Amino acid sequence: MASNILTRTLFSTRLLRSSSFLTQKPQLSNSFFNRRSICLQAGAVYIAQKAKAVHWTPCAMASASIGTRAAYSTQSISTNEPVVSVDWLHANLKQPDLKVLDASWYMPDEQRNPIQEYQVAHIPGALFFDVDGISDRTTKLPHMLPSEEAFAGACSALGLENKDGLVVYDGKGLFSAARVWWMFRVFGHDRIWVLDGGLPRWRASGYDVESSASGDAILKASAASEAIEKVYHGQSVSPITFHTKFQPHLVWTLEQVKGNIEEKTHQHIDARSKPRFDGAVPEPRKGIRSGHVPGSKCIPFAQLLDASQTLLPADELKKRFEQEGISLESPLVTSCGTGVTACILALGLHRLGKSDVAVYDGSWTEWGGHPETPVETS
């Protein structure tokens, strides 16, 4: 009991500090995301509200007509198209078996705090998905995939169920949301879509946002992080409302990438910038060599997006890959710096019908930081 009181007190203090962001410019610090401090957050048991049968509009691809609501169940929404428009989401936002996730994450040098920005403004009803927090605790590599049990525990703490349709977005337009889209697919949940253009496009379209300095969503985010900690400390988490089914073909390890250099079973595409790929500039993380995996090709993730940070149409995406000599008829694996923007490549390829693209989870932070892996420069 004393421990629980201390935990809640510490989290309340942290929450009050971050809430000051609502009225003054925050002093952002990477220590906010210190994983070891996450276990000092408030935990709670959440039971997901039972959803009733619903009817959604059928268009999950381009702009949907807000005034037209055809009778479609959640099961009829296509998972072949990986994104939905802001118009579509606005038209269907209040459907009971649709849940929205704010998965904003930023590079350390951007000095942006995603949970504070979430508190200032997010899509109404959105939950906060902590990319750094819902991750593997057994490695020093950033935001690596957690275990199945840990992911199930975290999603259950967020109030998610397998019957839910999920729309995930981020604060840059299309950046870290693709990573969470990929994570859910790795754990067997295909009914997830990325909001094309993210929060910036939502706001530019004139749709409302809400703010909250505390409340149910913040507590659920804390409970999700606490669930992760419990699992990695050998403790059980209950109730489990979200069950996983691991898809090993969607995630690659260092050993698989190393073997592919010789076997060449998969085309390897790197989503980092060309200067980083060429080894012409130093890596942003200390101790990481510059260059690329031998035999890999470079398609910077930004080339798959237009000026409004929405995914390019299929015909333009196809041209981008063809220009770099990528065959859509052969298997593919993608990588980047830490496994985030590699998922944007996977998202674009999914639009082109490639639903089985693997992502090298450790990406260049693991490869370039390993003393014995081969590195090429251009």
Sequence and secondary structure as in RCSB ss.txt:
>XXXX:A:sequence
MASNILTRTLFSTRLLRSSSFLTQKPQLSNSFFNRRSICLQAGAVYIAQKAKAVHWTPCAMASASIGTRAAYSTQ
SISTNEPVVSVDWLHANLKQPDLKVLDASWYMPDEQRNPIQEYQVAHIPGALFFDVDGISDRTTKLPHMLPSEEA
FAGACSALGLENKDGLVVYDGKGLFSAARVWWMFRVFGHDRIWVLDGGLPRWRASGYDVESSASGDAILKASAAS
EAIEKVYHGQSVSPITFHTKFQPHLVWTLEQVKGNIEEKTHQHIDARSKPRFDGAVPEPRKGIRSGHVPGSKCIP
FAQLLDASQTLLPADELKKRFEQEGISLESPLVTSCGTGVTACILALGLHRLGKSDVAVYDGSWTEWGGHPETPV
ETS
>XXXX:A:secstr
 HHHHHHHHHHHHHHHHHHGGGTS     GGGG HHHHTTS                S  SS   TT      GG
GS SSS EE HHHHHHHTT TTEEEEE     GGG   HHHHHHH B TT EE  TTTSS SS SSTT    HHH
HHHHHHHTT  TT EEEEE SSSSSTHHHHHHHHHHTT   EEEETTHHHHHHHTT   B  SSSHHHHHHHHHH
HHHHHHHTT             GGGEE HHHHHHHHHH  SEEEE S HHHHHT S  SSTT   SB TT EE  
GGGGB TTS B  HHHHHHHHHHTT  TTS EEEE SSSSTHHHHHHHHHHTT TT EEESSHHHHHTT TTS  
B  
